[in-house]
Amino acid sequence: MPMQRAPRASFERMNATLLACPKCRVAVPVRKRLLLVLPNGEKYEYVCPQCGSTCGDTIEPPARPF
């Protein structure tokens, strides 16, 4: 009987490329901007390139030490 391996993650982290802008009311290709450096990771916000509104945010955990 062969040993079963644990499923492998297909990706580490996803990045948003299109988000709905609350002000323009359309999906726009967003820019990712560093907002804060926190103890538990870095906080980024996604900004609409047309009006400058924040479309969302995310916290990325710190990179693992080598």
PDB file of N, CA, C and O in Angstrom:
ATOM      1  N   MET A   1       0.849  -1.172   0.000  1.00  0.00           N
ATOM      2  CA  MET A   1       0.000   0.000   0.000  1.00  0.00           C
ATOM      3  C   MET A   1       0.901   1.244   0.000  1.00  0.00           C
ATOM      4  O   MET A   1       1.686   1.411   0.934  1.00  0.00           O
ATOM      5  N   PRO A   2       0.820   2.120  -1.009  1.00  0.00           N
ATOM      6  CA  PRO A   2       1.660   3.312  -1.050  1.00  0.00           C
ATOM      7  C   PRO A   2       1.236   4.315   0.015  1.00  0.00           C
ATOM      8  O   PRO A   2       0.063   4.429   0.372  1.00  0.00           O
ATOM      9  N   MET A   3       2.252   5.046   0.512  1.00  0.00           N
ATOM     10  CA  MET A   3       1.976   6.080   1.526  1.00  0.00           C
ATOM     11  C   MET A   3       1.344   7.292   0.857  1.00  0.00           C
ATOM     12  O   MET A   3       1.731   7.676  -0.247  1.00  0.00           O
ATOM     13  N   GLN A   4       0.392   7.874   1.515  1.00  0.00           N
ATOM     14  CA  GLN A   4      -0.250   9.070   0.977  1.00  0.00           C
ATOM     15  C   GLN A   4       0.487  10.296   1.508  1.00  0.00           C
ATOM     16  O   GLN A   4       0.807  10.394   2.693  1.00  0.00           O
ATOM     17  N   ARG A   5       0.741  11.213   0.602  1.00  0.00           N
ATOM     18  CA  ARG A   5       1.399  12.453   0.993  1.00  0.00           C
ATOM     19  C   ARG A   5       0.354  13.521   1.268  1.00  0.00           C
ATOM     20  O   ARG A   5      -0.750  13.496   0.724  1.00  0.00           O
ATOM     21  N   ALA A   6       0.732  14.458   2.128  1.00  0.00           N
ATOM     22  CA  ALA A   6      -0.160  15.582   2.414  1.00  0.00           C
ATOM     23  C   ALA A   6      -0.288  16.436   1.159  1.00  0.00           C
ATOM     24  O   ALA A   6       0.688  16.594   0.427  1.00  0.00           O
ATOM     25  N   PRO A   7      -1.465  16.988   0.896  1.00  0.00           N
ATOM     26  CA  PRO A   7      -1.621  17.834  -0.293  1.00  0.00           C
ATOM     27  C   PRO A   7      -0.694  19.048  -0.215  1.00  0.00           C
ATOM     28  O   PRO A   7      -0.527  19.657   0.842  1.00  0.00           O
ATOM     29  N   ARG A   8      -0.105  19.376  -1.347  1.00  0.00           N
ATOM     30  CA  ARG A   8       0.820  20.494  -1.423  1.00  0.00           C
ATOM     31  C   ARG A   8       0.061  21.756  -1.835  1.00  0.00           C
ATOM     32  O   ARG A   8      -0.817  21.710  -2.697  1.00  0.00           O
ATOM     33  N   ALA A   9       0.403  22.859  -1.222  1.00  0.00           N
ATOM     34  CA  ALA A   9      -0.258  24.121  -1.568  1.00  0.00           C
ATOM     35  C   ALA A   9       0.121  24.523  -2.989  1.00  0.00           C
ATOM     36  O   ALA A   9       1.283  24.411  -3.379  1.00  0.00           O
ATOM     37  N   SER A  10      -0.841  24.982  -3.749  1.00  0.00           N
ATOM     38  CA  SER A  10      -0.590  25.388  -5.127  1.00  0.00           C
ATOM     39  C   SER A  10       0.073  26.755  -5.201  1.00  0.00           C
ATOM     40  O   SER A  10       0.739  27.077  -6.185  1.00  0.00           O
ATOM     41  N   PHE A  11      -0.107  27.540  -4.182  1.00  0.00           N
ATOM     42  CA  PHE A  11       0.453  28.883  -4.166  1.00  0.00           C
ATOM     43  C   PHE A  11       0.675  29.302  -2.726  1.00  0.00           C
ATOM     44  O   PHE A  11       0.034  28.782  -1.813  1.00  0.00           O
ATOM     45  N   GLU A  12       1.577  30.238  -2.527  1.00  0.00           N
ATOM     46  CA  GLU A  12       1.836  30.766  -1.191  1.00  0.00           C
ATOM     47  C   GLU A  12       0.882  31.918  -0.867  1.00  0.00           C
ATOM     48  O   GLU A  12       0.261  31.943   0.196  1.00  0.00           O
ATOM     49  N   ARG A  13       0.775  32.859  -1.790  1.00  0.00           N
ATOM     50  CA  ARG A  13       0.001  34.065  -1.536  1.00  0.00           C
ATOM     51  C   ARG A  13      -0.577  34.580  -2.844  1.00  0.00           C
ATOM     52  O   ARG A  13       0.097  34.550  -3.874  1.00  0.00           O
ATOM     53  N   MET A  14      -1.811  35.049  -2.816  1.00  0.00           N
ATOM     54  CA  MET A  14      -2.411  35.628  -4.012  1.00  0.00           C
ATOM     55  C   MET A  14      -2.341  37.152  -3.934  1.00  0.00           C
ATOM     56  O   MET A  14      -2.479  37.733  -2.857  1.00  0.00           O
ATOM     57  N   ASN A  15      -2.129  37.787  -5.073  1.00  0.00           N
ATOM     58  CA  ASN A  15      -2.151  39.241  -5.153  1.00  0.00           C
ATOM     59  C   ASN A  15      -3.357  39.671  -5.971  1.00  0.00           C
ATOM     60  O   ASN A  15      -3.648  39.094  -7.019  1.00  0.00           O
ATOM     61  N   ALA A  16      -4.050  40.683  -5.487  1.00  0.00           N
ATOM     62  CA  ALA A  16      -5.211  41.195  -6.211  1.00  0.00           C
ATOM     63  C   ALA A  16      -4.736  42.019  -7.402  1.00  0.00           C
ATOM     64  O   ALA A  16      -3.819  42.830  -7.276  1.00  0.00           O
ATOM     65  N   THR A  17      -5.353  41.814  -8.544  1.00  0.00           N
ATOM     66  CA  THR A  17      -5.029  42.613  -9.717  1.00  0.00           C
ATOM     67  C   THR A  17      -6.195  43.520 -10.100  1.00  0.00           C
ATOM     68  O   THR A  17      -5.985  44.651 -10.539  1.00  0.00           O
ATOM     69  N   LEU A  18      -7.415  43.033  -9.937  1.00  0.00           N
ATOM     70  CA  LEU A  18      -8.610  43.835 -10.201  1.00  0.00           C
ATOM     71  C   LEU A  18      -9.492  43.828  -8.964  1.00  0.00           C
ATOM     72  O   LEU A  18      -9.803  42.769  -8.419  1.00  0.00           O
ATOM     73  N   LEU A  19      -9.886  44.997  -8.530  1.00  0.00           N
ATOM     74  CA  LEU A  19     -10.822  45.120  -7.413  1.00  0.00           C
ATOM     75  C   LEU A  19     -11.876  46.151  -7.777  1.00  0.00           C
ATOM     76  O   LEU A  19     -11.636  47.038  -8.596  1.00  0.00           O
ATOM     77  N   ALA A  20     -13.031  46.027  -7.167  1.00  0.00           N
ATOM     78  CA  ALA A  20     -14.108  46.999  -7.396  1.00  0.00           C
ATOM     79  C   ALA A  20     -13.836  48.260  -6.593  1.00  0.00           C
ATOM     80  O   ALA A  20     -13.687  48.210  -5.372  1.00  0.00           O
ATOM     81  N   CYS A  21     -13.773  49.381  -7.281  1.00  0.00           N
ATOM     82  CA  CYS A  21     -13.562  50.669  -6.618  1.00  0.00           C
ATOM     83  C   CYS A  21     -14.909  51.166  -6.096  1.00  0.00           C
ATOM     84  O   CYS A  21     -15.877  51.236  -6.854  1.00  0.00           O
ATOM     85  N   PRO A  22     -14.982  51.517  -4.795  1.00  0.00           N
ATOM     86  CA  PRO A  22     -16.260  51.980  -4.252  1.00  0.00           C
ATOM     87  C   PRO A  22     -16.690  53.338  -4.798  1.00  0.00           C
ATOM     88  O   PRO A  22     -17.881  53.649  -4.806  1.00  0.00           O
ATOM     89  N   LYS A  23     -15.745  54.144  -5.250  1.00  0.00           N
ATOM     90  CA  LYS A  23     -16.084  55.472  -5.755  1.00  0.00           C
ATOM     91  C   LYS A  23     -16.403  55.447  -7.258  1.00  0.00           C
ATOM     92  O   LYS A  23     -17.388  56.045  -7.691  1.00  0.00           O
ATOM     93  N   CYS A  24     -15.572  54.757  -8.051  1.00  0.00           N
ATOM     94  CA  CYS A  24     -15.786  54.677  -9.503  1.00  0.00           C
ATOM     95  C   CYS A  24     -16.867  53.663  -9.870  1.00  0.00           C
ATOM     96  O   CYS A  24     -17.457  53.746 -10.947  1.00  0.00           O
ATOM     97  N   ARG A  25     -17.126  52.706  -8.977  1.00  0.00           N
ATOM     98  CA  ARG A  25     -18.134  51.660  -9.167  1.00  0.00           C
ATOM     99  C   ARG A  25     -17.844  50.746 -10.362  1.00  0.00           C
ATOM    100  O   ARG A  25     -18.763  50.261 -11.022  1.00  0.00           O
ATOM    101  N   VAL A  26     -16.559  50.519 -10.629  1.00  0.00           N
ATOM    102  CA  VAL A  26     -16.128  49.567 -11.656  1.00  0.00           C
ATOM    103  C   VAL A  26     -14.910  48.815 -11.136  1.00  0.00           C
ATOM    104  O   VAL A  26     -14.251  49.262 -10.197  1.00  0.00           O
ATOM    105  N   ALA A  27     -14.614  47.668 -11.752  1.00  0.00           N
ATOM    106  CA  ALA A  27     -13.405  46.926 -11.414  1.00  0.00           C
ATOM    107  C   ALA A  27     -12.219  47.614 -12.085  1.00  0.00           C
ATOM    108  O   ALA A  27     -12.239  47.882 -13.286  1.00  0.00           O
ATOM    109  N   VAL A  28     -11.196  47.892 -11.300  1.00  0.00           N
ATOM    110  CA  VAL A  28     -10.019  48.593 -11.816  1.00  0.00           C
ATOM    111  C   VAL A  28      -8.758  47.807 -11.469  1.00  0.00           C
ATOM    112  O   VAL A  28      -8.733  47.088 -10.470  1.00  0.00           O
ATOM    113  N   PRO A  29      -7.702  47.938 -12.291  1.00  0.00           N
ATOM    114  CA  PRO A  29      -6.421  47.332 -11.942  1.00  0.00           C
ATOM    115  C   PRO A  29      -5.773  48.166 -10.831  1.00  0.00           C
ATOM    116  O   PRO A  29      -5.367  49.304 -11.068  1.00  0.00           O
ATOM    117  N   VAL A  30      -5.677  47.619  -9.653  1.00  0.00           N
ATOM    118  CA  VAL A  30      -5.244  48.371  -8.480  1.00  0.00           C
ATOM    119  C   VAL A  30      -3.725  48.397  -8.331  1.00  0.00           C
ATOM    120  O   VAL A  30      -3.010  47.563  -8.886  1.00  0.00           O
ATOM    121  N   ARG A  31      -3.259  49.378  -7.565  1.00  0.00           N
ATOM    122  CA  ARG A  31      -1.852  49.472  -7.181  1.00  0.00           C
ATOM    123  C   ARG A  31      -1.738  49.066  -5.719  1.00  0.00           C
ATOM    124  O   ARG A  31      -2.599  49.412  -4.909  1.00  0.00           O
ATOM    125  N   LYS A  32      -0.703  48.350  -5.384  1.00  0.00           N
ATOM    126  CA  LYS A  32      -0.467  47.899  -4.016  1.00  0.00           C
ATOM    127  C   LYS A  32       0.521  48.861  -3.369  1.00  0.00           C
ATOM    128  O   LYS A  32       1.604  49.104  -3.902  1.00  0.00           O
ATOM    129  N   ARG A  33       0.141  49.409  -2.212  1.00  0.00           N
ATOM    130  CA  ARG A  33       0.982  50.394  -1.540  1.00  0.00           C
ATOM    131  C   ARG A  33       1.214  49.983  -0.093  1.00  0.00           C
ATOM    132  O   ARG A  33       0.268  49.635   0.614  1.00  0.00           O
ATOM    133  N   LEU A  34       2.476  50.022   0.352  1.00  0.00           N
ATOM    134  CA  LEU A  34       2.812  49.697   1.737  1.00  0.00           C
ATOM    135  C   LEU A  34       2.245  50.771   2.647  1.00  0.00           C
ATOM    136  O   LEU A  34       2.493  51.960   2.441  1.00  0.00           O
ATOM    137  N   LEU A  35       1.487  50.360   3.652  1.00  0.00           N
ATOM    138  CA  LEU A  35       0.840  51.293   4.554  1.00  0.00           C
ATOM    139  C   LEU A  35       1.534  51.324   5.917  1.00  0.00           C
ATOM    140  O   LEU A  35       1.897  52.393   6.410  1.00  0.00           O
ATOM    141  N   LEU A  36       1.717  50.148   6.521  1.00  0.00           N
ATOM    142  CA  LEU A  36       2.328  50.048   7.853  1.00  0.00           C
ATOM    143  C   LEU A  36       3.220  48.823   7.943  1.00  0.00           C
ATOM    144  O   LEU A  36       2.994  47.823   7.261  1.00  0.00           O
ATOM    145  N   VAL A  37       4.238  48.912   8.793  1.00  0.00           N
ATOM    146  CA  VAL A  37       5.043  47.749   9.139  1.00  0.00           C
ATOM    147  C   VAL A  37       4.674  47.396  10.569  1.00  0.00           C
ATOM    148  O   VAL A  37       4.942  48.160  11.497  1.00  0.00           O
ATOM    149  N   LEU A  38       4.057  46.228  10.743  1.00  0.00           N
ATOM    150  CA  LEU A  38       3.548  45.783  12.035  1.00  0.00           C
ATOM    151  C   LEU A  38       4.370  44.612  12.552  1.00  0.00           C
ATOM    152  O   LEU A  38       5.089  43.978  11.779  1.00  0.00           O
ATOM    153  N   PRO A  39       4.276  44.311  13.854  1.00  0.00           N
ATOM    154  CA  PRO A  39       5.001  43.149  14.389  1.00  0.00           C
ATOM    155  C   PRO A  39       4.565  41.828  13.750  1.00  0.00           C
ATOM    156  O   PRO A  39       5.368  40.903  13.628  1.00  0.00           O
ATOM    157  N   ASN A  40       3.310  41.739  13.347  1.00  0.00           N
ATOM    158  CA  ASN A  40       2.808  40.494  12.754  1.00  0.00           C
ATOM    159  C   ASN A  40       2.847  40.495  11.232  1.00  0.00           C
ATOM    160  O   ASN A  40       2.328  39.568  10.611  1.00  0.00           O
ATOM    161  N   GLY A  41       3.449  41.513  10.612  1.00  0.00           N
ATOM    162  CA  GLY A  41       3.572  41.556   9.162  1.00  0.00           C
ATOM    163  C   GLY A  41       3.473  42.975   8.623  1.00  0.00           C
ATOM    164  O   GLY A  41       3.436  43.945   9.380  1.00  0.00           O
ATOM    165  N   GLU A  42       3.431  43.074   7.316  1.00  0.00           N
ATOM    166  CA  GLU A  42       3.325  44.378   6.662  1.00  0.00           C
ATOM    167  C   GLU A  42       1.911  44.560   6.134  1.00  0.00           C
ATOM    168  O   GLU A  42       1.352  43.658   5.512  1.00  0.00           O
ATOM    169  N   LYS A  43       1.334  45.737   6.385  1.00  0.00           N
ATOM    170  CA  LYS A  43      -0.023  46.023   5.934  1.00  0.00           C
ATOM    171  C   LYS A  43       0.047  46.831   4.645  1.00  0.00           C
ATOM    172  O   LYS A  43       0.684  47.882   4.586  1.00  0.00           O
ATOM    173  N   TYR A  44      -0.621  46.319   3.614  1.00  0.00           N
ATOM    174  CA  TYR A  44      -0.677  46.975   2.317  1.00  0.00           C
ATOM    175  C   TYR A  44      -2.109  47.388   2.031  1.00  0.00           C
ATOM    176  O   TYR A  44      -3.054  46.763   2.511  1.00  0.00           O
ATOM    177  N   GLU A  45      -2.262  48.445   1.244  1.00  0.00           N
ATOM    178  CA  GLU A  45      -3.590  48.810   0.771  1.00  0.00           C
ATOM    179  C   GLU A  45      -3.581  48.811  -0.744  1.00  0.00           C
ATOM    180  O   GLU A  45      -2.560  49.078  -1.377  1.00  0.00           O
ATOM    181  N   TYR A  46      -4.737  48.509  -1.314  1.00  0.00           N
ATOM    182  CA  TYR A  46      -4.919  48.507  -2.759  1.00  0.00           C
ATOM    183  C   TYR A  46      -5.622  49.805  -3.137  1.00  0.00           C
ATOM    184  O   TYR A  46      -6.693  50.114  -2.616  1.00  0.00           O
ATOM    185  N   VAL A  47      -5.009  50.567  -4.053  1.00  0.00           N
ATOM    186  CA  VAL A  47      -5.475  51.906  -4.398  1.00  0.00           C
ATOM    187  C   VAL A  47      -5.926  51.955  -5.853  1.00  0.00           C
ATOM    188  O   VAL A  47      -5.273  51.404  -6.740  1.00  0.00           O
ATOM    189  N   CYS A  48      -7.054  52.625  -6.082  1.00  0.00           N
ATOM    190  CA  CYS A  48      -7.570  52.839  -7.436  1.00  0.00           C
ATOM    191  C   CYS A  48      -6.670  53.854  -8.145  1.00  0.00           C
ATOM    192  O   CYS A  48      -6.425  54.932  -7.604  1.00  0.00           O
ATOM    193  N   PRO A  49      -6.173  53.532  -9.341  1.00  0.00           N
ATOM    194  CA  PRO A  49      -5.298  54.469 -10.051  1.00  0.00           C
ATOM    195  C   PRO A  49      -6.042  55.669 -10.639  1.00  0.00           C
ATOM    196  O   PRO A  49      -5.419  56.670 -10.993  1.00  0.00           O
ATOM    197  N   GLN A  50      -7.380  55.573 -10.747  1.00  0.00           N
ATOM    198  CA  GLN A  50      -8.152  56.657 -11.357  1.00  0.00           C
ATOM    199  C   GLN A  50      -8.529  57.736 -10.348  1.00  0.00           C
ATOM    200  O   GLN A  50      -8.375  58.925 -10.629  1.00  0.00           O
ATOM    201  N   CYS A  51      -9.024  57.334  -9.168  1.00  0.00           N
ATOM    202  CA  CYS A  51      -9.496  58.331  -8.207  1.00  0.00           C
ATOM    203  C   CYS A  51      -8.698  58.349  -6.907  1.00  0.00           C
ATOM    204  O   CYS A  51      -8.844  59.275  -6.109  1.00  0.00           O
ATOM    205  N   GLY A  52      -7.855  57.336  -6.681  1.00  0.00           N
ATOM    206  CA  GLY A  52      -7.026  57.302  -5.476  1.00  0.00           C
ATOM    207  C   GLY A  52      -7.712  56.719  -4.253  1.00  0.00           C
ATOM    208  O   GLY A  52      -7.143  56.751  -3.161  1.00  0.00           O
ATOM    209  N   SER A  53      -8.922  56.184  -4.407  1.00  0.00           N
ATOM    210  CA  SER A  53      -9.645  55.588  -3.286  1.00  0.00           C
ATOM    211  C   SER A  53      -9.029  54.250  -2.900  1.00  0.00           C
ATOM    212  O   SER A  53      -8.457  53.548  -3.734  1.00  0.00           O
ATOM    213  N   THR A  54      -9.159  53.908  -1.614  1.00  0.00           N
ATOM    214  CA  THR A  54      -8.712  52.605  -1.141  1.00  0.00           C
ATOM    215  C   THR A  54      -9.766  51.566  -1.506  1.00  0.00           C
ATOM    216  O   THR A  54     -10.941  51.716  -1.171  1.00  0.00           O
ATOM    217  N   CYS A  55      -9.334  50.509  -2.197  1.00  0.00           N
ATOM    218  CA  CYS A  55     -10.243  49.450  -2.630  1.00  0.00           C
ATOM    219  C   CYS A  55     -10.174  48.227  -1.722  1.00  0.00           C
ATOM    220  O   CYS A  55     -11.041  47.356  -1.796  1.00  0.00           O
ATOM    221  N   GLY A  56      -9.167  48.151  -0.876  1.00  0.00           N
ATOM    222  CA  GLY A  56      -9.005  47.019   0.023  1.00  0.00           C
ATOM    223  C   GLY A  56      -7.648  47.070   0.688  1.00  0.00           C
ATOM    224  O   GLY A  56      -6.826  47.937   0.391  1.00  0.00           O
ATOM    225  N   ASP A  57      -7.423  46.127   1.594  1.00  0.00           N
ATOM    226  CA  ASP A  57      -6.117  46.042   2.249  1.00  0.00           C
ATOM    227  C   ASP A  57      -5.823  44.599   2.614  1.00  0.00           C
ATOM    228  O   ASP A  57      -6.703  43.739   2.582  1.00  0.00           O
ATOM    229  N   THR A  58      -4.569  44.351   2.960  1.00  0.00           N
ATOM    230  CA  THR A  58      -4.130  43.013   3.341  1.00  0.00           C
ATOM    231  C   THR A  58      -2.934  43.122   4.270  1.00  0.00           C
ATOM    232  O   THR A  58      -2.193  44.104   4.229  1.00  0.00           O
ATOM    233  N   ILE A  59      -2.750  42.116   5.102  1.00  0.00           N
ATOM    234  CA  ILE A  59      -1.566  42.032   5.954  1.00  0.00           C
ATOM    235  C   ILE A  59      -0.798  40.792   5.529  1.00  0.00           C
ATOM    236  O   ILE A  59      -1.324  39.680   5.571  1.00  0.00           O
ATOM    237  N   GLU A  60       0.452  40.991   5.118  1.00  0.00           N
ATOM    238  CA  GLU A  60       1.298  39.876   4.710  1.00  0.00           C
ATOM    239  C   GLU A  60       2.189  39.512   5.884  1.00  0.00           C
ATOM    240  O   GLU A  60       2.861  40.386   6.430  1.00  0.00           O
ATOM    241  N   PRO A  61       2.216  38.254   6.287  1.00  0.00           N
ATOM    242  CA  PRO A  61       3.075  37.846   7.399  1.00  0.00           C
ATOM    243  C   PRO A  61       4.535  38.036   7.023  1.00  0.00           C
ATOM    244  O   PRO A  61       4.875  38.028   5.841  1.00  0.00           O
ATOM    245  N   PRO A  62       5.412  38.210   8.027  1.00  0.00           N
ATOM    246  CA  PRO A  62       6.831  38.411   7.716  1.00  0.00           C
ATOM    247  C   PRO A  62       7.429  37.178   7.047  1.00  0.00           C
ATOM    248  O   PRO A  62       6.981  36.050   7.253  1.00  0.00           O
ATOM    249  N   ALA A  63       8.443  37.429   6.250  1.00  0.00           N
ATOM    250  CA  ALA A  63       9.123  36.326   5.563  1.00  0.00           C
ATOM    251  C   ALA A  63       9.819  35.444   6.591  1.00  0.00           C
ATOM    252  O   ALA A  63      10.291  35.920   7.624  1.00  0.00           O
ATOM    253  N   ARG A  64       9.873  34.168   6.292  1.00  0.00           N
ATOM    254  CA  ARG A  64      10.535  33.227   7.200  1.00  0.00           C
ATOM    255  C   ARG A  64      12.045  33.439   7.153  1.00  0.00           C
ATOM    256  O   ARG A  64      12.605  33.633   6.074  1.00  0.00           O
ATOM    257  N   PRO A  65      12.707  33.406   8.300  1.00  0.00           N
ATOM    258  CA  PRO A  65      14.162  33.562   8.299  1.00  0.00           C
ATOM    259  C   PRO A  65      14.833  32.351   7.647  1.00  0.00           C
ATOM    260  O   PRO A  65      14.314  31.236   7.701  1.00  0.00           O
ATOM    261  N   PHE A  66      15.965  32.581   7.045  1.00  0.00           N
ATOM    262  CA  PHE A  66      16.691  31.493   6.378  1.00  0.00           C
ATOM    263  C   PHE A  66      17.380  30.603   7.368  1.00  0.00           C
ATOM    264  O   PHE A  66      18.036  29.637   6.977  1.00  0.00           O
TER     265      PHE A  66
END
